[in-house]
Amino acid sequence: MFTRDGNQVLLDLEAQELELLVQLYGQLHELLAHDEMEVDADPFIQLLSMDGPTSVPQDPALARLFPSAYLEDEEAASDFRRFTEPDLRRKKLACVRDVLSQLQAFESVLALDSHQTQNWLLSLNDLRLVLGTRIGVGEQDEDEEHTAEQDQDLERDPGYFLYDYLTYLQGTLIDLL
């Protein structure tokens, strides 16, 4: 759990929490590092760093992390994705790598500087987005009636408990800031 000691943010985890977070961050790293991005074959385009992907990722979790910027204009969305997704992916990976290295070196309590705290905040959000996409959180159609029984089924899903835990961690960190 995150706490504050003066100007420092501290992270104190039980062994099971540490193991779980190492596993989750490892999976997120794998998801982001997997080179699914299409690349333009033109060397000039590559030299100018204009060789990013032009279509939405096939994996729904990646599509949630890298949404389309222009829903009504496919060409503008394609151009925007080409110029922004590679850098955004690198930044997300850097956050995940930083947090993962902190977790792997964890001994008792971890004191976070402002940069590390920001990386935790950003990567916890990405973890929640990926997990929420995988378990279907928030994907009910507005026109579709949602019963209390369906809500209870979702709340019994182990993924939902994990999602709730990540939400709790993110919330305690936000409250400290």
C-alpha positions in Angstrom: 0.0 0.0 0.0 1.1 3.6 -0.7 1.7 5.9 2.2 3.5 9.2 2.7 6.4 10.1 5.0 7.0 13.8 4.7 7.7 14.5 1.1 8.3 10.8 0.2 5.8 8.3 -1.1 6.4 4.9 0.4 5.3 1.5 -0.9 4.9 -1.4 1.5 3.8 -4.7 0.1 3.1 -8.2 1.5 5.0 -11.0 -0.2 1.8 -12.1 -2.1 1.2 -8.6 -3.4 4.8 -8.3 -4.6 4.6 -11.6 -6.4 1.3 -10.7 -8.0 2.5 -7.2 -9.1 5.7 -8.7 -10.6 3.6 -11.1 -12.6 1.2 -8.5 -13.8 3.9 -6.0 -14.7 5.8 -8.8 -16.5 2.7 -9.6 -18.6 2.1 -5.9 -19.3 5.7 -5.6 -20.5 5.3 -8.6 -22.7 2.1 -7.2 -24.2 3.6 -3.8 -24.9 7.0 -5.2 -26.1 5.4 -7.7 -28.5 6.2 -6.2 -31.9 2.7 -6.2 -33.5 3.2 -2.8 -35.0 3.3 -2.7 -38.8 6.2 -0.7 -40.2 6.6 1.2 -43.4 9.2 -0.4 -45.7 10.4 2.9 -47.1 13.8 3.7 -45.5 13.2 7.5 -45.9 10.0 7.2 -43.9 11.8 5.1 -41.3 14.7 7.7 -41.1 12.2 10.5 -40.3 10.5 8.3 -37.7 7.3 8.3 -39.7 7.0 4.6 -39.8 4.5 3.9 -37.1 1.4 1.7 -37.4 -1.6 3.1 -39.3 -4.3 0.8 -38.0 -5.9 0.0 -34.6 -4.2 -3.0 -32.9 -6.0 -6.3 -33.3 -5.7 -7.1 -29.6 -8.6 -5.3 -27.8 -6.4 -4.5 -24.8 -3.8 -2.8 -27.0 -6.6 -1.0 -28.8 -7.7 0.3 -25.4 -4.2 1.5 -24.6 -3.7 3.1 -28.1 -7.2 4.2 -29.1 -8.1 5.9 -32.3 -7.8 9.7 -32.1 -10.4 10.5 -34.8 -13.4 8.2 -34.9 -15.0 9.9 -37.8 -11.9 10.4 -40.0 -10.0 7.2 -40.8 -7.2 9.0 -42.7 -6.6 11.5 -39.9 -6.7 8.7 -37.4 -4.2 6.7 -39.4 -1.8 9.6 -39.7 -2.1 10.5 -36.1 -1.4 6.9 -35.1 1.6 6.7 -37.4 3.3 9.7 -35.7 2.3 9.1 -32.1 1.9 5.4 -31.3 5.6 4.4 -31.4 6.7 7.1 -29.0 3.7 6.5 -26.7 4.5 2.7 -26.7 8.1 3.5 -25.8 7.0 5.7 -22.9 4.6 3.1 -21.6 7.3 0.5 -21.8 9.8 2.7 -20.0 7.2 3.2 -17.1 6.6 -0.5 -16.9 10.3 -1.3 -16.9 11.0 1.2 -14.2 8.2 -0.2 -11.9 9.2 -3.8 -12.7 12.8 -3.1 -11.8 11.7 -1.5 -8.5 9.5 -4.5 -7.7 12.3 -7.0 -8.5 14.6 -5.1 -6.2 12.0 -4.7 -3.5 13.1 -5.7 0.1 10.9 -4.2 2.7 9.6 -0.7 2.0 10.2 1.3 -1.2 10.7 5.0 -1.2 9.6 6.6 -4.5 10.9 9.8 -5.9 8.5 12.0 -8.0 9.5 10.4 -11.3 9.0 6.9 -9.9 5.7 7.9 -8.4 4.5 9.2 -11.8 5.6 5.9 -13.4 3.6 3.9 -10.9 0.5 6.1 -11.5 0.7 5.8 -15.3 1.5 2.1 -15.3 -1.2 1.2 -12.8 -3.7 3.0 -15.1 -2.5 0.9 -18.0 -2.8 -2.3 -16.0 -6.3 -1.4 -15.1 -7.2 -0.6 -18.7 -5.8 -3.9 -19.9 -7.4 -6.0 -17.2 -10.7 -4.1 -17.5 -10.7 -4.8 -21.2 -10.0 -8.5 -20.7 -12.8 -9.0 -18.1 -15.3 -6.7 -19.8 -15.5 -3.9 -17.2 -17.6 -1.0 -18.6 -18.5 -2.7 -21.9 -22.2 -2.9 -21.4 -24.2 -1.4 -24.3 -26.2 1.6 -23.1 -29.3 0.1 -24.8 -28.8 -3.3 -23.2 -30.5 -4.0 -19.9 -28.0 -5.0 -17.3 -29.4 -7.2 -14.5 -28.3 -7.4 -10.9 -27.4 -11.1 -11.5 -25.0 -10.1 -14.3 -23.4 -7.6 -12.0 -23.0 -10.2 -9.3 -21.4 -12.6 -11.8 -18.9 -10.0 -12.8 -18.1 -9.2 -9.2 -17.4 -12.9 -8.5 -14.9 -13.1 -11.3 -11.4 -13.4 -9.9 -10.3 -10.8 -12.5 -12.7 -8.3 -11.0 -11.1 -8.8 -7.5 -7.7 -8.1 -9.2 -9.2 -5.1 -11.0 -10.6 -3.8 -7.7 -7.2 -4.3 -6.0 -5.4 -2.3 -8.8 -8.1 0.4 -8.4 -7.4 0.5 -4.7 -3.7 0.9 -5.2 -4.2 3.6 -7.8 -6.7 5.4 -5.5 -4.3 5.4 -2.5 -1.6 6.8 -4.7 -3.8 9.5 -6.1 -5.0 10.4 -2.6 -1.4 11.0 -1.5 -0.7 13.3 -4.4 
